């Protein structure tokens, strides 16, 4: 099929304003390998990460095959998100490699098309795939992963609660007025601890009050429940210990019921039991704030890295486009099999670097931003270097 015939075919398929002939031609060359890559890489990832596990549940634990298929379908979007960047690399490598091997790349450059001009369709397509990846990761993947886990848990009759059922620890920070009248910002105001949570009320609760600098009050109660109509906590069957400046008990007061206007955050923290793959950016940011206030700095750091990765992951499509395009433009013929194999090697190395940087971010060797974005920065630099080699 000639260049002109292919461009007419694509013009018929794509709605909207007509694109320049060169862009339509190059886009058509990349669409086929991209769709093939999505199917191939998603199938491989699903087989390794989900299918074998579901088959074992069917054979060893009696999971209903219909439920296994439903869980399999629900897990598909999560794997597709990772297949989009891989497919972008494969599409650019195979498309530009075929053009180079058939001499069309030489013909296009002899007509005045620069390397940068030839890269424009790949970059524009990668930006579109990046937007698609971000939309999938925000709107579809969290909900699908949550439904998949709940469906599997119910089918296997697992009694795992959907909330944090013990050791609820929450710290409230804010401004504190010291005894000398000065105000100290971002310091511990109140510490809330519950030994157990049954999904409705906190049990064996202890609240320490530091709202005036030192420890002024200790509240111990058998139970506490949030009253949404009044925005307060209702404590039952407890004792208030008022602490003097010298650390001694000034008074000890027993109570059957006591209302306190405290934040609802301990309840939110206890009820949130999803993992980051089941949250979008807004939900994960809110959860990070709760975890940070609970005093768990290690978990908060880990979640911050994963939050940054939600931003960084879609841009891997652009990085892979800048790497795959110049590799395909090299003046040598590369078969589809070799192109696929080279893509797999690049993908393996890139995602290995991604996991290493993530671990370095979690142990505070790198900042959360660099832990998530360093692979993209290095990959983009490599792509720019390769483009410079073929210009």
N, C-alpha and C positions, 0 to 999 in steps of 0.2 A: 504494500500500500504506500502511495506517495505521501510526501509531507502535506501537499495541498489536500489530498483526500482525507487524511487523518484529521486535519484541522477542521474540515467541513463536518466530519462525523462528530467531533467534540462540540462544535458550535451548535449542532442540532440537539445534543444531549443537555447542554448546560443552559439553564434559564438566565435571564438578566442581560445586561449589555454585553456586546461582543468584545472578547479580549483580543489583543494583538495576535497575529498568526503564530509567531514564535512561542508566545506564552501558552496558547492553546495546544500546540504540538507537544511541548515539553510536559505540560500538565497531563496530557493523555498518556504519555510514556510512564509517568509515575503513579497514576491511579491504579493500574492493574497490579503492579508489584506491592503497592501499599495494602490493597484489599487482601491479596494473598498473604502478606505478612501478618495482618491482623488475625486471619483465620489460623495460620500456622503457629504463630507464637502464643496465641490464646489457648489453642489446643494443647500445646506442649506444657504450658504453665498450669492449665487446669488438670492435666493428667498427673503431673508431679505433685501439685499442691492440694488437690481436692479429690480427683476421681478415685485414686487408689484407696484413700482413706474412707470414702463413701462405700466402695465395694466391700471393704473389710467390715464396715458397720452392718452392711446387708447380710453378709455371710456369717459373721461371728456373733452379732448382737441382734439379729432379726429385724433390722430396720426395714420398714416397708419400702419396696423399690420405687413406688410412686412418690413417696416423700423424699427419697434420695435424689430423684430426678428434679424435684422442685428445689431442693437445696442446691443442687448442681447449677440450675439456671440462675438462682439468686446470687450465687458466687461469681457468675460469669462477668458482670461489670467490673468487679474489683481486679480481675486478671486482665481485662481488656485495657484498663488504664495504663498498665505497664507495657502492653503490647503496642500501643499507639506509637511511642517513641522508637521502639525497635523496628516497627514497620516503616517508619519514616526513614531510618537509616538504610534499610533494605531497598526501599523504593528509589531513593536518590542514587544509591550505588548501581543498581541494575539498570536504571533508566539512562544515566549518563555513560555507563560502561557500554551499553549497546550502541548508543550514538557514536561513541569514540571508536568502538571496534568496527563499525560499518563505515567509518569515514565521514559520517554526517557532522561530527563535531568539528573536524577540519574544514568542511565546506562552510559551516555556519560562521566560523571564525574568519575564514577568507572573505566572507561577505561583509565583514566589519563588526560582527557581534563580539563584544569583549567577554572575558570570563565572568566579570561581574554581572553583565547583562544576562548571560546564560544562567546565572545563579538566582536571578530574581524570582522565577516561578517556584523554585525549590524553597526559598525563604518564605515567600507568601503562603505557599501550601503548608509549610511547617508552622507558621503562625496560626493558621486556621485549625490545624490539628492540635496545637497547644491550647487554643480556646476550647476545643471539643474535650480535651483531656481534663481541663479545669472544670468544665461544666459537669462532666461525668463524676469527677471526684467530689464535687460539692453537692450535687442534686440527686444523684442516683446511687453511688457506691455506699454511703453511710446507711441509707435506708435499707438497701438490699442486703448488706452484711448483717444488720440488726435482725431483719426478718429471717435470714438464713440461720443465724445462731439460735433464735427463739424457736423456730420450727424444729431444729434438730434436738434442742433441749427437751421440748415437749414430747417429741416422738420417742425419745429414749427414756422418758420418765425420770429425768434428772431433777433432783431436789435443790439444785443450786439456786439460791435466791437471786433476784434481779437487783438487789441493793447490797450495800456494805452492811453486814449484820453484826459486826463487833469492832471494838476499839475505834470509835469515832472521835477523832481529835481535831479540834479547830481552834485557831488563834486569830483574834481580831486585833488589828493594828490601827492606830490613829493618833490624834493629838492628845497629849496628857498634860494637865496642869499640875506642876510640881508644888510642894508645900511652900516654897519661897515666892510663888506667884508667877514664875516663868512657865512658858509652854514649850513642850518638847514634841516634835513632829515624828510621825512614823515609828512609834514605839508600841510595845505590847499593852493593849488596853484590857483584854479579857481572854481567858483560856477556858475552853469548853471541852469536856471529856465525857463520853458515855461508853460504858463497858459493852453494852449490847444495844441492838436496834432490831425491832420485830417488823419493821415496815410501816408502823404507825406511830409508835412512841419510843423514846429513848429510855433505857433502863440503867440504873446505877450511875447517876449523873453527878459530876463534880464541876463547879464553875468557880474559877479564881478571878477576882476583880482587882485590876491594877489601874483603875481609871484616874487615880490621883498620885501616880508615881510609884508608890510601894504597894504591897499586898494589903488591901483594906478589908476584904471580905471573902469568905469561903462558903459556898452554898453546896450542900450535899443533899440529894433527893433520890428516892427510889425510882421515880419515873418523871419524865417531862414530855409534853406534847405541844406541838405548834397549833395555835388557834388562828386560822387564816382570817376569820371575820374581824378579829381585833388586832392582828399583826403582833401577837405577843406569844411568849412561852408560858405554859401553865405547868408549874412544878408541884408534885404531890408527895406528901409524907417525907419531909426533909428537915434539915437543920441549917440555920444561918450562924456562922461564926464570924463575929466582928473582931478584927485584929487591930490592936493599938500600935502606936508608933514604935514602941519598944519590942514589938513582936508577940506580946502576950494577948490572950483573949480578953476583950473588953466586955463581951456579952455573948451568950449562947441562946438562940431563940429557936424553939421547935415550931413547925407549922404543918398543917394538913394540906393546904393549898396556897400557892403564892404565884402571882402573875408578875413577870418581868418583861420589859420591852428590850429584847435582845435581837440580834440579826437572825434571819431565817437560814443563813448560810450553812450551819451545821446539818440541817435537814437536807439541803440541796446536795451537800457533799456526801451524805450517807446514801441518798437515792441514786446518785450517778455512779453506775457500775459498768458503763460501756468502755470499750477500748478506743483509742484514737481512730482506728479504721471505721468505727461506727459513728463518728462525729464529723460535722463540717467545720470550717474554720471558726465560725462564730461560737459554736458549741464548745470546741476545743479551747478557744481563748478563755471562755468563761470558766471552764473546768480547771485550766492552769491557774487562774486567779484563786480558785477555791483550794487547790492543792498547795499553792504557795502560802496561803493564810493558815493552812493546817500545820505548817512547819516542816513538811517533807521536802527539803530542798533538792534531794537527789531525784525524786520522782518529778518534781517541777522542772528541773533541768532537762530531763529526758523528754518530757512532753513539749518543752519549748523547741527542741531540735526537730521533733516530729511535726510541730506546727509550721516551722520554716520549710520543711520538706514538702508540705502541701502546696506551698507557693512555688518551690523550686522544681518539683516533678514535671509540670507541664512544659517547662522551658527546655527540658531534655530534647524535645522534638526539634527545636531550633538548633541546638548543639549538634545533634546527629545529622541534621540536614547540611550544616556547614562542614562536617567531617566526611559524610558520604559523597557529596557532590564532587569535590576535588579528587577524591580517590577514584571515582568513576570516570573522571575526565582524563586520567592518565593515558598517554598514547600507546595503549596495548589492549589486546582483546582479552576480556575476562568472561568466562562462562557463567551462566546463572548459578551453577552449583558452587563454583569458587566464590562468587559474590555472596551467596548465602552463607558459606562457611566463614568468610572474612567478617561478615556482619555479626555472626555468632561470637567470634573471638573478640570483636570490639565491644559488643554488648556485655560479654562476661567480664572483661576488664573494667568497663565503665561502672557496672553495678557493684563489682568488688570494691572499687574505689569509693562508691557511694556508701556502702556499709561500713568501710573503715573510717571514713570521715564522720559518719553518724556516731560511731562508737567514740571517736576522739572528742566530738562535741558533748557527748553525754558524760564523759569523765573530766570535762573542763579543760582539755588540752586546746581545743578550739572553742570559739564562741558559738552559740546556737546558729547564728547566721552563717558563719563560715563552715560549720559542720554540715549544713544543708546545701550551701551554694558553691563550695570550693570545687566539687566535681564539674559543675557547669562552667565555672570560670576557667578551669584547666582545659576542659573539652572545647570551649569556644576559642581559647587561645590556640589549641592544636588545629582547629578548623581553619582559623585565619592564617596560620603558618602554612597549611597545605594549600590553601587558595593562593597564597603568594608564590608557591612553588610551580603552579600551573599557569600563572599569568605570563 
